[in-house]
Amino acid sequence: MAARSVIPPAAPAPPAESDNFEIELELLLEGIYRKYQHDFRGYSRASLRRRLSQALRDFGFETLSQLQDRMFRDPALFTRMFQYLTVQVSEMFRDPSYFRAIREQVAPVLKTYPSLKVWVAGCSSGEELWSLAILFAEEGLHERTTFYATDINPAALAEARAGVYDVGRVRGFNRNYLAAGGRHSLGDYYHAAYGKAKFDASLITRAVFADHSLATDSVFQEAQLISCRNVLIYFDRGLQDRALGLFRDALVRHGFLGLGSKETLQFSSHAEAFEPVVAADRLYRKR
Ligand SMILES: C[S@@+](CC[C@H](N)C(=O)[O-])C[C@H]1O[C@@H](n2cnc3c(N)ncnc32)[C@H](O)[C@@H]1O
C-alpha cells in the first residue's frame, strides 16, 4: 500500500495583481454583456486595459471587481463608462485626402442614383457625418440623400445631432475642409456664439440617428456608401470580420466602403467581396 503523504499539496500561488486585472477584465466584459447587453468582449484588449485603468483612477476604485459591483447596481455609472469603453476622438474632414477621394471618385458615381442612403457607422459626436453632409451639399447630392448616423454611445449621438463644437476646434476643421477640396469657406456652414460653432441644421434635415452596435445588431438599411472610420481599429479580428460582413450585406452592388487610415480589409474573410477604389485612402467598392 502506498504511504500517504503527510505534506498537504501546495495551494496554488495567488495570482499576481496584473493577473487579477486580466481575470477581472474578462469578468467585467462578460458581466456588462449579461447585465446591459452591450458586447465589448471582442474589443482589442490593449486599448481597453489602458482606458479601464484610467476609469479606476477617475472613480477611485482599486479593482475592476469593485467597479463592476457598483456598475451592476447603478446604471448611471454604466452610462458614464461609455467614455472609457469607447474612444470618442474625432474631427471634421479628418484625413482630408479621404474626403477628397469621396468628392472626386465617389460623388460622380453617386450622382447617377436618384436617391441615396449613406451609413456613417460609429459616428461619435458627428464630425464625420457633418463633413459628409457639407461635401454632399457642395456636390449637389443633398436633396437626394438620407444619412444614417449610428453609434452605441448615447451622449455622442446627442452631440452628433446637435452639431455644436468648440469654436477653438474649427480652425483645424477649416484647414482640413480646404485640404479636402472644400468649395467655399467652412464659415458658411456655422454660426459662432459663446465659444461654440453651431452647424447649419438644414444640412442634416434628412439624417436619422440610431443606437446601433456593430457587435450585436444586424443590417438595417441598404446603402450606396458606408463610412466607418476609426472604429474597427478597436475591435479584434473576429469582431472586425463581423462588422465587415454587415457592411458587405448592407451595400448595394458596387456600393462604396470607406475605412480609417489605419484600417484595412486585407486580413478579413470578406476581402474578396471588395476591390480598392483608392487603396491609400482605404476606399473600397463592393464587387
Ligand atoms: C474614434 S470614434 C470614431 C469617430 C468617427 N468615425 C471618426 O473617424 O472621426 C469611434 C466610435 O465608434 C463607436 N463604437 C464603438 N463600438 C461600437 C460598436 N460596437 N458599434 C457602433 N459604434 C461603436 C464609439 O462609440 C465611437 O463613437
The ligand as an SDF file (V2000), in Angstrom:
LIG
                    3D

 27 29  0  0  0  0  0  0  0  0999 V2000
  -12.7720   57.0440  -32.5380 C   0  0  0  0  0  0  0  0  0  0  0  0
  -14.5020   57.2280  -32.7380 S   0  0  0  0  0  0  0  0  0  0  0  0
  -14.6100   57.4320  -34.5000 C   0  0  0  0  0  0  0  0  0  0  0  0
  -15.4060   58.6300  -34.8740 C   0  0  0  0  0  0  0  0  0  0  0  0
  -15.5060   58.9340  -36.3540 C   0  0  0  0  0  0  0  0  0  0  0  0
  -15.9510   57.7780  -37.1030 N   0  0  0  0  0  0  0  0  0  0  0  0
  -14.1860   59.4180  -36.8930 C   0  0  0  0  0  0  0  0  0  0  0  0
  -13.4630   58.6750  -37.5490 O   0  0  0  0  0  0  0  0  0  0  0  0
  -13.8540   60.5850  -36.6490 O   0  0  0  0  0  0  0  0  0  0  0  0
  -15.0940   55.5430  -32.5230 C   0  0  0  0  0  0  0  0  0  0  0  0
  -16.5970   55.4570  -32.3680 C   0  0  0  0  0  0  0  0  0  0  0  0
  -17.0080   54.0880  -32.5030 O   0  0  0  0  0  0  0  0  0  0  0  0
  -18.0770   53.8840  -31.6270 C   0  0  0  0  0  0  0  0  0  0  0  0
  -18.2380   52.4530  -31.3880 N   0  0  0  0  0  0  0  0  0  0  0  0
  -17.5220   51.6610  -30.5640 C   0  0  0  0  0  0  0  0  0  0  0  0
  -18.0120   50.4240  -30.5740 N   0  0  0  0  0  0  0  0  0  0  0  0
  -19.0680   50.4170  -31.4300 C   0  0  0  0  0  0  0  0  0  0  0  0
  -19.9840   49.4160  -31.8470 C   0  0  0  0  0  0  0  0  0  0  0  0
  -19.9240   48.1650  -31.3890 N   0  0  0  0  0  0  0  0  0  0  0  0
  -20.9410   49.7650  -32.7310 N   0  0  0  0  0  0  0  0  0  0  0  0
  -21.0210   51.0390  -33.2070 C   0  0  0  0  0  0  0  0  0  0  0  0
  -20.1810   52.0250  -32.8370 N   0  0  0  0  0  0  0  0  0  0  0  0
  -19.2110   51.7170  -31.9530 C   0  0  0  0  0  0  0  0  0  0  0  0
  -17.6660   54.6520  -30.3860 C   0  0  0  0  0  0  0  0  0  0  0  0
  -18.7460   54.9030  -29.5170 O   0  0  0  0  0  0  0  0  0  0  0  0
  -17.0760   55.9110  -31.0050 C   0  0  0  0  0  0  0  0  0  0  0  0
  -18.0610   56.8980  -31.1440 O   0  0  0  0  0  0  0  0  0  0  0  0
  1  2  1  0
  2  3  1  0
  2 10  1  0
  3  4  1  0
  4  5  1  0
  5  6  1  0
  5  7  1  0
  7  8  2  0
  7  9  1  0
 10 11  1  0
 11 12  1  0
 11 26  1  0
 12 13  1  0
 13 14  1  0
 13 24  1  0
 14 15  1  0
 14 23  1  0
 15 16  2  0
 16 17  1  0
 17 18  1  0
 17 23  2  0
 18 19  1  0
 18 20  2  0
 20 21  1  0
 21 22  2  0
 22 23  1  0
 24 25  1  0
 24 26  1  0
 26 27  1  0
M  CHG  2   2   1   9  -1
M  END
$$$$
